[in-house]
Amino acid sequence: MDDDLRQWIASKLHGGHTVDELRLALVEAGFSTKEVERELSFAAPYVSAISQQASTITRLNKKLSFSHGLFKVLDRQLRHTQHYLGVQKIKLPPFGQFMDEYYYRNRIGHFTGVLDNCAAKHWTLQNMVEKVGADTMVEVRPEKLYDGPSFAAYDTGEPEKWVRFGDYMGTLDNPESGNEFYIAASPYNSTIFSALKKDIWNFSDGYLVGEDTDLDYQMVFFIGHQGAVTPLHYDLVNVFFIQVYGRKLVHLIPSLQTPYVSNDSRDRFSDIDLLNPNLELYPEFAKTTAIEIEVGPGDALFIPVGWWHHVTYLTASISASCGNINADPHFRDYRNFFGRDL
Ligand SMILES: O=C(O)CCC(=O)C(=O)O
């Protein structure tokens, strides 16, 4: 029996013919009973497993098409409402108002004067080195974060490269330094910069929870040079993002436009370069509408859970990204919804 015939057997089994029918046909075609039994006993279990997989895939595809269809419908409806794709810059509201108007509505916020009563208002590149310690070793990542090997490293949580904080900060305001690394969220980031957290924690009336508890790891720092980029991705928690030093340009795309954003291979990160999208490869991306917001010192953004965001460093910059908003029933429950760790 040759491979063509084996393929024929597999396709017939996959198409729903029974082993008995094939046995009959093959014996009638002149193959010996022994040979027919051997081939069928090899093929049948494999084909049955593959058929089961295929039907699971069909079922999941249907489910995904429904979820994506629903996202598209809701996105289309919400585009008719005032606040969906527009954001007004306002003074930081009291926490209760923030929860009602932004957090629970999954609506982006742009706030000013956030650090008015905070020690972090007075951070400079120099005094940060004193606070953290010039000799403290910090983890840095290539500015083309999450590309190729860097992304693989991020995925495993392994540090990319460690440098002295004093040396790193010395390169930040020097565009000639050739530095291509920046400090981004990582399993180590929050611990290394614990000295900075107390300068930010109480910026207002109880926006954050978890000071000095296991939840404080949800506050992480992003420190980088002009030109650094955090590529398009979403987070599994709501994020209160505080710009402390320097300026950034943030592009945001609603979570409901997820069906138009390819992220086939990089978990929560898209394959698409937001600033230069390849629309031949990703034509659906043209259906997204990105909101563009520039933030400066003392500004904050509320980035609702699931919203895509892309960050460009317009100058050397320091930001605090807080996933520990004082919300009920607490962001920790989200990991159950997503079926994974944050
Ligand atoms: O500022 C950055 O580079 C990225 C910030 C970010 O992605 C976040 O806070 O979730």
The ligand as an SDF file (V2000), in Angstrom:
LIG
                    3D

 10  9  0  0  0  0  0  0  0  0999 V2000
    5.0110   54.5060   29.4420 O   0  0  0  0  0  0  0  0  0  0  0  0
    5.2580   53.4680   28.8660 C   0  0  0  0  0  0  0  0  0  0  0  0
    6.2870   53.2650   28.2340 O   0  0  0  0  0  0  0  0  0  0  0  0
    4.2520   52.3510   28.8600 C   0  0  0  0  0  0  0  0  0  0  0  0
    3.1900   52.4940   29.9020 C   0  0  0  0  0  0  0  0  0  0  0  0
    2.2040   51.3670   29.8750 C   0  0  0  0  0  0  0  0  0  0  0  0
    2.1140   50.6190   28.9440 O   0  0  0  0  0  0  0  0  0  0  0  0
    1.3300   51.1580   31.0200 C   0  0  0  0  0  0  0  0  0  0  0  0
    1.4090   51.8790   32.0010 O   0  0  0  0  0  0  0  0  0  0  0  0
    0.5150   50.2180   30.9610 O   0  0  0  0  0  0  0  0  0  0  0  0
  1  2  2  0
  2  3  1  0
  2  4  1  0
  4  5  1  0
  5  6  1  0
  6  7  2  0
  6  8  1  0
  8  9  2  0
  8 10  1  0
M  END
$$$$
